[in-house]
């Protein structure tokens, strides 16, 4: 399970680099921050249950933030 967090770190790094190349600096910084967290968590030797709980917590925060941004910050078309 720890290896999956390192894989997530790799993919968030790739997305961050593509965002940086596309001049999306805020998005790139967000993904670089996620990369750091995933790689650090990947090397901490937690139990499998802890890794699953960390991932569920990450998904809840990510989807809540995405939903908030798309509904309240971007506005809904009428």
SELO-482582 format. One record per residue (C-alpha): residue number from 1; residue in three letters; x, y, z. Coordinates in Angstrom, 3 decimals, m for minus. Example, Ala and Ser with C-alpha at 12.3 -4.5 7.8 and 13.67 -1.06 7.14 Angstrom:
2
[r 1,ALA,[12.300,m4.500,7.800]],
[r 2,SER,[13.670,m1.060,7.140]],
***
This chain:
78
[r 1,UNK,[0.000,0.000,0.000]],
[r 2,UNK,[2.886,2.374,0.694]],
[r 3,UNK,[4.052,1.928,m2.881]],
[r 4,UNK,[0.700,3.239,m4.137]],
[r 5,UNK,[1.278,6.522,m2.315]],
[r 6,UNK,[4.639,6.839,m4.086]],
[r 7,UNK,[2.856,6.137,m7.392]],
[r 8,UNK,[0.302,8.851,m6.571]],
[r 9,UNK,[3.228,11.147,m5.827]],
[r 10,UNK,[4.714,10.404,m9.240]],
[r 11,UNK,[1.461,11.158,m11.067]],
[r 12,UNK,[0.827,14.363,m9.130]],
[r 13,UNK,[4.402,15.409,m9.959]],
[r 14,UNK,[3.757,14.813,m13.666]],
[r 15,UNK,[0.504,16.807,m13.516]],
[r 16,UNK,[2.269,19.589,m11.610]],
[r 17,UNK,[5.046,19.764,m14.201]],
[r 18,UNK,[2.516,19.933,m17.043]],
[r 19,UNK,[0.625,22.693,m15.227]],
[r 20,UNK,[3.888,24.570,m14.660]],
[r 21,UNK,[4.745,24.257,m18.360]],
[r 22,UNK,[1.294,25.639,m19.203]],
[r 23,UNK,[1.786,28.721,m16.958]],
[r 24,UNK,[m0.804,27.509,m14.424]],
[r 25,UNK,[1.386,28.398,m11.454]],
[r 26,UNK,[m1.250,28.033,m8.700]],
[r 27,UNK,[m2.318,24.619,m9.963]],
[r 28,UNK,[1.316,23.524,m10.285]],
[r 29,UNK,[2.076,24.563,m6.696]],
[r 30,UNK,[m0.997,22.701,m5.444]],
[r 31,UNK,[0.092,19.524,m7.193]],
[r 32,UNK,[3.712,19.891,m6.019]],
[r 33,UNK,[2.395,20.134,m2.453]],
[r 34,UNK,[0.326,16.984,m2.982]],
[r 35,UNK,[3.400,15.270,m4.410]],
[r 36,UNK,[5.391,16.059,m1.279]],
[r 37,UNK,[2.658,14.691,1.002]],
[r 38,UNK,[2.206,11.498,m1.034]],
[r 39,UNK,[5.924,10.748,m1.203]],
[r 40,UNK,[6.418,11.408,2.523]],
[r 41,UNK,[3.417,9.227,3.407]],
[r 42,UNK,[4.748,6.532,1.075]],
[r 43,UNK,[7.915,6.159,3.133]],
[r 44,UNK,[6.379,6.265,6.639]],
[r 45,UNK,[5.626,2.527,6.989]],
[r 46,UNK,[2.058,2.851,8.236]],
[r 47,UNK,[m0.312,m0.087,8.472]],
[r 48,UNK,[m2.581,m0.806,5.532]],
[r 49,UNK,[m5.593,0.430,7.490]],
[r 50,UNK,[m3.859,3.745,8.161]],
[r 51,UNK,[m3.036,4.164,4.478]],
[r 52,UNK,[m6.654,3.502,3.538]],
[r 53,UNK,[m7.898,6.025,6.101]],
[r 54,UNK,[m5.388,8.604,4.847]],
[r 55,UNK,[m6.552,8.062,1.289]],
[r 56,UNK,[m10.238,8.366,2.245]],
[r 57,UNK,[m9.469,11.571,4.132]],
[r 58,UNK,[m7.621,12.920,1.107]],
[r 59,UNK,[m10.518,12.044,m1.204]],
[r 60,UNK,[m13.088,13.713,1.064]],
[r 61,UNK,[m11.045,16.918,1.283]],
[r 62,UNK,[m10.289,16.914,m2.463]],
[r 63,UNK,[m13.878,16.330,m3.580]],
[r 64,UNK,[m15.283,18.796,m1.063]],
[r 65,UNK,[m12.820,21.456,m2.214]],
[r 66,UNK,[m13.480,20.719,m5.882]],
[r 67,UNK,[m17.251,20.850,m5.381]],
[r 68,UNK,[m17.036,24.104,m3.412]],
[r 69,UNK,[m14.856,25.715,m6.062]],
[r 70,UNK,[m16.984,24.632,m9.017]],
[r 71,UNK,[m20.299,25.617,m7.410]],
[r 72,UNK,[m19.527,28.766,m5.434]],
[r 73,UNK,[m16.411,30.250,m7.025]],
[r 74,UNK,[m17.038,29.495,m10.703]],
[r 75,UNK,[m20.764,30.084,m10.520]],
[r 76,UNK,[m23.508,28.030,m12.059]],
[r 77,UNK,[m24.874,28.836,m15.524]],
[r 78,UNK,[m28.496,29.862,m15.572]],
***
